[in-house]
Amino acid sequence: MRLYLVNLRDKKGYSMRRVAREANMTVSHYSKIENGQRAGRVTLIVMGRIANVLDVTVDQLYKYEESYLEEVYKKQEQKNGK
């Protein structure tokens, strides 16, 4: 789960539906991103739309995403016994 998105969204008092609508995507798509069901990286265009809605820079969101992905990769390595 991308807790950084949950925290940023909660800080603004926005629902998933509102972020999705303002970022011009379906609630299902946004939900999959936030819940980590969408594996791998999120495109820069999508990150830009989400950043705009949540009033953060793309650079800030990218740094949060990098930290998130590092954790995901570490968990995968531990799971695979590496």
C-alpha positions in Angstrom: 0.0 0.0 0.0 1.3 3.4 -0.9 0.7 5.0 2.5 2.2 8.2 1.4 -0.7 8.7 -1.0 -3.2 7.9 1.8 -1.5 10.3 4.1 -1.4 13.1 1.5 -5.0 12.5 0.6 -6.2 12.4 4.2 -4.3 15.6 4.9 -6.3 17.4 2.2 -9.5 15.7 3.4 -10.1 14.2 0.0 -11.8 10.9 -0.8 -10.3 8.5 -3.4 -13.2 9.5 -5.6 -12.3 13.1 -5.5 -8.6 12.5 -6.2 -9.5 10.2 -9.1 -11.9 12.7 -10.6 -9.6 15.7 -10.3 -6.7 13.6 -11.7 -8.8 12.6 -14.6 -8.8 8.8 -13.9 -11.3 6.2 -12.7 -11.7 5.5 -9.1 -10.7 1.9 -9.8 -7.4 3.0 -11.4 -6.5 5.4 -8.5 -7.5 2.8 -5.9 -5.2 0.2 -7.5 -2.3 2.7 -7.4 -3.0 3.7 -3.8 -3.4 0.1 -2.7 -0.3 -1.1 -4.4 -2.3 -3.5 -6.7 -0.8 -1.8 -9.7 2.7 -3.3 -9.7 5.8 -1.4 -10.7 6.1 2.2 -11.5 3.4 4.7 -12.1 3.8 6.8 -15.2 5.1 10.3 -14.9 2.0 11.7 -16.4 -0.2 10.0 -13.8 2.2 11.0 -11.0 1.9 14.6 -12.3 -1.9 14.6 -12.2 -1.9 13.1 -8.7 0.7 15.5 -7.5 -1.3 18.5 -8.8 -4.4 17.3 -7.0 -2.6 16.7 -3.7 -0.7 20.0 -3.9 2.8 18.5 -3.9 5.5 18.6 -6.5 6.2 15.8 -8.9 9.7 15.6 -7.4 8.3 15.1 -3.9 5.9 12.4 -5.1 8.7 10.7 -7.0 10.8 10.6 -3.9 7.9 9.0 -1.9 7.4 6.5 -4.8 11.1 5.6 -4.8 11.1 4.8 -1.1 7.9 2.8 -1.6 9.4 0.8 -4.4 12.6 0.1 -2.4 10.4 -1.4 0.4 8.5 -3.5 -2.1 11.7 -4.9 -3.7 13.2 -5.6 -0.2 10.1 -7.6 0.7 10.2 -9.5 -2.6 13.8 -10.4 -2.0 13.1 -11.6 1.5 10.2 -13.6 0.3 12.4 -15.2 -2.4 15.1 -16.0 0.1 17.8 -13.7 -1.4 
